Amino acid sequence: MTGSVRTRFAPSPTGELHIGGLRTALFGWAFVQANGGQFVLRIEDTDQSRYVEGSVENIYEGLRWLGIEWDEGPDVGGPHGPYVQSERLEKYHAVADELRACGRAYRCFCTAERLAQLRKDQQRDGLAPGYDGRCRGLDPVEAEERARTEPSVLRFRMDRTGTTTFPDLIRGDVTFQNSLQDDFVLLKTDGYPTYHLAMLVDDHDMEITHVIRGEEWLASGPRHLQLYEAMDWQPPRFAHLPVLVDRDGRKLSKRSGDVAALDYRDNGYLPEATLNFLAFLGWSLDDHTTHITPEELTRVFSLDRVVSNPAFFDVERLDALNGHYIRSLDPAAWRNLVADWLDRGLPADIPRPLDADLVTAAAPLLQERVARLDEVAGLSRFLFADLPDYPPELLTERIKGDTELAARTLDAAIDAVEAVSPEAWAPEPVEAALRSLQDTLDLKLRKFVSVLYVAIMGAPRGIPLFDSVALLGRDEALTRLRSARAKLA
Ligand code: GLU
């Protein structure tokens, strides 16, 4: 592609930024970076009843978390501002007036009650819902007169003959029957534009070349094409991204799990992993690449490699990616993250500041095992505080309730740990001592190791055991082993 492209991300501030919205933003941004151009952030707040305080900040935060920056937008300005729709009302009114003057828009005085009844009747008769055009034939001059005293909306006069076809950059030519279209609203009774009018005006004014948006807007294509035609404006190119679905093939929703973008940050996903995960939701580089850095993505992204079929939002894949990124972090960066998540996640009764040396020592053990940062505190709590009391059955949970084996394991472990002298206490001798239990018990480690895990950590699995025992210290390790043994007595 040559020349400069301009795309926009146009969220509505109706709550927290959705993870699907973040994927849309990522694709638009990556497309601009790969082709050269500008990425515009526009806030679509024309539905005042759905406005939620704080959403705009949440949108900024979500985008920036992933490293997505915009060239123009409400907070950074730009030559096509303002970038908030409620500050652009006169622009919409000017275009509405033009459409009215040329006969493509008309006033409609139908009441909410009438429209509700109409919908009911259509439903009952198995008809597609839509405005029936009652006010289409009103005399424009009389209608203007009436509008002075009566509430009205402005509707677009759709051409309902033939078909509308437009080339979608992902789906190819898409064709719609115009007979299925209805005269939709451009201006509401409160004088605010609908999405369709505001988007038309803004995409034109802001010189948007590519509209990259979710599949749910595909069906609005004919409306938008006819609007462009009515204004005699060149339409942008459209790319409708595939819908995100959960394991059951349902559109991603609150029922499927977290949908707020920042919940992923707060649950311990790294931005690099999340970006990598989202990048492959509908797009691919080739038939084998599964890891990509932001730098590479912004170099190679193209819309030709976006598919139209639904993209599976596979959280297990995200976990695996996150684990991969965690293990590739450099030790100092990882240690800082661990410190942060321990501080947030450990119970308040554990004194702060935490023992910095212990944090440093625990970090590499955690790096091997953690998939999400929110596991850090739970997995290493046993290093910072006494074990909470646990039932004896926990000791034998993974060995089919074999109390006798648990008792033998603990007796042997106590002997082995006692045999390491305080002077010799270090990870290697501790490991050698505990490994020697295989001979003592004449069993493979995995047959009894869960007993030791419970005794030391309070759970049948966790971070590496030998290093953890070494870290706890000889006295504390012995205390825990003896207390576990006492539970079985
Ligand atoms: N405000 C619309 C939304 O939040 C934007 C759709 C579009 O990108 O055109 O879904």
Residues whose N, C-alpha, C, O or C-beta is under 5 A from the ligand:
A	BS01	LIG	A10 P11 S12 E44 I212 R213
